[in-house]
Amino acid sequence: MLASADRVREEQRLLWDEFSAGWKKWDAELLGWHAPFGDALLRELRLRPDSTVLDVAAGSGEPALDVAAQVPEGRVVLADISAGMLRVAEEKALARGLDNVDFQVCDSAALPFGDNTFDAVYCRFGLMFFPVMSAAMREMARTAKPGARVGAVVWGRAAQNPWASLILGTIARHSELPIPPAGNPGLFRCAPTGFMTRMFKDAGLTEVTEYQVSTELVHETPESYWEFMTEIATTVAMGLAKADDESRALIRSDVFELLGRYQHDGAIRLRSTATVVAGTKP
């Protein structure tokens, strides 16, 4: 398991470094799309102006930079396995004049922080990609102070997320992709009802709540959606990389046709549903 987990972590580090340019390019679109999920999560954290906060798998910086603005007397640490993604976050922090942020390249399963350090710890859209989620959850709980809130956002079921399942399902139909073993990193790994609640309780957290939030991914054209997904979604890019040229052309054609079902009011609108979960460290 250890060797396998290490291999997955290294693959993910390289992949997210590669995709950091896409996340920088589409930053405004990502901010608008993910805002309802981040807002719901931050309400659960019960932040104070002087809170010290840890964002695990902080990526290109959201919602950590919003958190930094909400804790002007506190501090926010952005931790991620990808130095490339954190460079994007640092550029954004500088542009916004935020001086209460720190950046740490590290593994979620071995966080380089002391016990009982942070007033709030969270992970938005990262847990489902961790090789050993239970280890990351233990680390998040360990680094939280007694009484601190720990939170996460993960994607809901595939059927609730046509923004991703539409293109991923099309790739699967045209490619002879092996079915990954249960429990492997993936977008919908944490989707079953109650899954996250059990994980939080297993990490020793109490007062655990779990609920869903939905919004829409909106694009004006099929071309815009295709460009967006192939430049920010690692699972899509990996699937397309395993298809030959003819299959890729068919996938693109089929995706464009399917998107017609989601055209409303002059735009393509794709449902996006995530689970928000939070608990308290006793």
C-alpha positions in Angstrom: 0.0 0.0 0.0 2.8 2.4 0.9 4.6 2.0 -2.4 1.4 2.4 -4.3 0.3 5.5 -2.4 3.7 7.1 -2.9 3.5 6.4 -6.7 0.0 8.0 -6.8 1.2 11.0 -4.9 4.1 11.5 -7.3 1.8 11.1 -10.3 -0.6 13.6 -8.9 2.2 16.1 -8.1 3.4 16.0 -11.7 -0.1 16.2 -13.1 -1.2 19.2 -11.0 2.0 21.0 -11.8 1.2 20.5 -15.5 -2.4 21.7 -15.1 -1.6 24.8 -13.0 -1.4 26.8 -16.2 -5.0 25.8 -17.1 -6.2 26.8 -13.6 -4.5 30.2 -13.9 -6.1 30.7 -17.4 -9.6 29.8 -16.2 -9.4 31.4 -12.8 -12.4 33.8 -13.1 -14.6 31.0 -14.4 -13.5 28.6 -11.6 -14.1 31.3 -9.0 -17.7 31.9 -10.1 -18.5 28.3 -10.4 -17.0 27.1 -7.1 -18.2 30.1 -5.0 -21.4 28.5 -3.6 -19.4 25.5 -2.4 -16.7 27.6 -0.8 -19.2 30.0 0.8 -21.1 27.1 2.4 -17.9 25.6 3.7 -16.7 28.9 5.3 -20.0 29.3 7.1 -19.3 26.0 8.8 -15.8 27.0 10.0 -17.0 29.8 12.4 -14.0 32.0 11.6 -13.0 34.9 13.8 -10.8 37.9 12.7 -7.8 36.4 14.5 -8.3 32.7 13.4 -5.3 30.7 12.2 -6.5 28.5 9.3 -5.1 25.6 7.3 -6.3 24.9 3.7 -5.3 21.4 2.7 -4.9 20.8 -1.1 -5.2 24.6 -1.5 -4.5 24.4 -5.2 -4.7 27.8 -7.0 -5.8 29.5 -3.8 -9.6 29.4 -3.3 -11.2 29.7 -0.9 -8.0 30.3 1.1 -7.6 33.8 -0.2 -11.2 34.7 0.7 -10.5 33.3 4.1 -7.4 35.5 4.5 -9.5 38.5 3.8 -11.9 37.4 6.5 -9.2 36.9 9.2 -7.2 40.1 8.9 -5.7 39.6 12.4 -5.1 35.9 11.8 -3.1 33.8 9.3 -3.9 31.3 6.5 -1.6 28.5 5.5 -2.1 27.1 1.9 -0.7 23.5 1.7 -0.6 21.5 -1.5 1.5 18.7 -3.1 1.9 20.9 -6.3 4.4 23.7 -6.2 3.0 24.8 -9.6 -0.5 25.3 -8.2 0.8 27.2 -5.2 2.7 29.5 -7.4 -0.6 30.5 -9.0 -2.1 31.1 -5.6 0.9 33.2 -4.5 0.6 35.4 -7.6 -3.0 35.9 -6.8 -2.3 36.8 -3.1 0.3 39.3 -4.2 -2.1 40.9 -6.6 -4.7 41.2 -3.9 -2.2 42.6 -1.4 -2.7 39.8 1.1 0.2 39.5 3.6 -1.3 37.1 6.1 -0.8 34.0 4.0 1.9 31.3 3.9 2.5 28.6 1.4 3.7 25.0 2.1 4.4 22.3 -0.4 3.7 19.0 1.4 1.8 15.7 1.5 -1.7 15.7 3.0 -0.9 12.4 4.8 2.1 13.9 6.6 1.4 17.6 7.3 4.5 19.5 8.6 2.6 21.2 11.4 2.4 20.6 15.1 -0.6 19.1 17.0 -3.4 21.6 18.0 -2.1 24.4 15.7 -5.1 25.7 13.8 -8.5 27.2 14.7 -9.9 25.8 11.5 -8.8 23.2 9.0 -10.5 22.3 5.7 -10.1 20.7 2.3 -12.2 21.7 -0.7 -12.3 19.3 -3.6 -9.1 17.5 -2.6 -10.0 14.5 -0.4 -11.3 12.3 -3.2 -7.9 12.4 -4.9 -5.8 11.5 -1.8 -4.3 7.9 -2.0 -5.1 7.3 1.7 -8.0 9.5 2.7 -8.1 8.2 6.3 -4.5 9.3 6.8 -5.2 12.8 5.5 -8.3 13.1 7.8 -6.2 12.0 10.8 -3.7 14.7 9.9 -6.4 17.4 9.5 -7.8 16.5 12.9 -4.4 16.3 14.6 -3.4 19.8 13.5 -6.7 21.3 14.6 -7.0 22.8 18.1 -9.5 21.4 20.5 -12.8 23.1 19.7 -11.7 23.9 16.1 -13.9 23.2 13.1 -12.7 20.8 10.4 -14.5 20.8 7.1 -14.5 19.5 3.5 -16.2 19.7 0.2 -16.4 16.7 -2.2 -18.3 16.0 -5.3 -21.7 14.2 -5.2 -22.8 11.3 -7.3 -22.1 11.2 -11.0 -25.7 11.5 -11.9 -25.8 14.8 -10.0 -22.8 16.2 -11.9 -23.3 16.2 -15.6 -20.6 18.8 -15.9 -18.2 15.9 -15.5 -20.2 12.7 -16.1 -21.2 13.8 -19.6 -17.7 14.0 -20.9 -16.3 11.2 -18.7 -19.1 8.8 -19.7 -18.5 9.6 -23.4 -14.7 8.9 -23.0 -15.5 5.6 -21.4 -17.9 4.6 -24.3 -15.2 5.2 -26.9 -12.1 3.9 -25.0 -11.2 0.6 -23.6 -10.4 1.9 -20.2 -9.9 -0.5 -17.3 -12.4 -0.1 -14.4 -10.4 1.3 -11.5 -10.5 -0.7 -8.2 -13.0 0.5 -5.6 -11.4 3.1 -3.4 -9.0 4.5 -6.0 -8.7 8.3 -6.3 -11.5 9.7 -8.4 -14.1 12.5 -8.7 -17.0 10.6 -7.2 -15.2 8.4 -4.7 -16.7 10.2 -1.7 -20.2 10.6 -3.1 -22.2 7.9 -1.2 -24.6 9.4 1.4 -23.0 9.3 4.8 -19.6 8.4 3.5 -18.0 11.6 4.6 -19.8 11.7 8.0 -18.3 8.3 8.8 -14.9 9.4 7.7 -15.1 12.5 10.0 -16.3 10.5 12.9 -13.6 7.9 12.4 -11.0 10.7 12.6 -12.4 11.5 16.1 -14.5 14.6 15.1 -17.9 15.3 16.7 -21.0 17.4 15.9 -20.6 16.3 12.3 -23.0 17.7 9.7 -23.4 16.7 6.1 -25.5 18.3 3.4 -25.5 19.0 -0.4 -25.1 22.3 -2.3 -25.9 22.6 -6.0 -25.1 25.2 -8.7 -24.4 25.3 -12.4 -21.4 25.3 -14.6 -22.2 27.7 -17.4 -20.5 28.0 -20.8 -21.7 29.9 -23.8 -20.6 27.3 -26.4 -19.6 23.7 -26.7 -16.2 24.8 -27.8 -15.7 26.8 -24.6 -16.8 23.9 -22.4 -14.5 21.5 -24.2 -11.5 23.8 -23.8 -12.3 24.4 -20.2 -12.6 20.7 -19.3 -9.5 19.6 -21.2 -7.4 22.3 -19.5 -8.6 22.0 -15.9 -9.9 18.5 -15.4 -7.1 16.0 -14.9 -9.4 13.0 -15.1 -10.7 14.2 -18.6 -7.2 14.8 -19.9 -6.0 11.4 -18.7 -8.9 9.6 -20.3 -8.4 11.4 -23.6 -4.7 10.6 -23.6 -5.5 6.9 -23.6 -7.8 7.3 -26.7 -6.5 7.3 -30.3 -7.0 10.2 -32.7 -10.2 8.7 -34.3 -11.7 8.0 -30.8 -10.8 11.5 -29.6 -12.6 13.0 -32.6 -15.7 10.9 -32.0 -15.6 11.8 -28.3 -15.6 15.5 -29.1 -18.4 15.1 -31.6 -20.6 13.1 -29.2 -19.9 15.5 -26.3 -21.0 18.5 -28.5 -24.2 16.7 -29.5 -25.0 15.8 -25.8 -24.4 19.4 -24.7 -27.5 20.4 -26.8 -29.7 18.9 -24.1 -28.3 21.4 -21.6 -28.8 24.6 -23.6 -31.1 27.0 -21.8 -31.4 30.8 -22.1 -28.6 31.0 -24.6 -26.0 29.1 -22.7 -25.0 25.5 -21.7 -25.9 24.9 -18.0 -24.6 21.8 -16.3 -25.7 20.8 -12.8 -22.9 20.6 -10.3 -23.6 19.1 -6.8 -21.2 18.7 -3.9 -21.4 17.5 -0.3 -20.3 19.9 2.4 -19.3 18.2 5.7 -17.9 19.7 8.9 -17.2 18.6 12.5 -15.6 19.7 15.7 -12.4 18.5 17.3 -13.2 17.6 20.9 
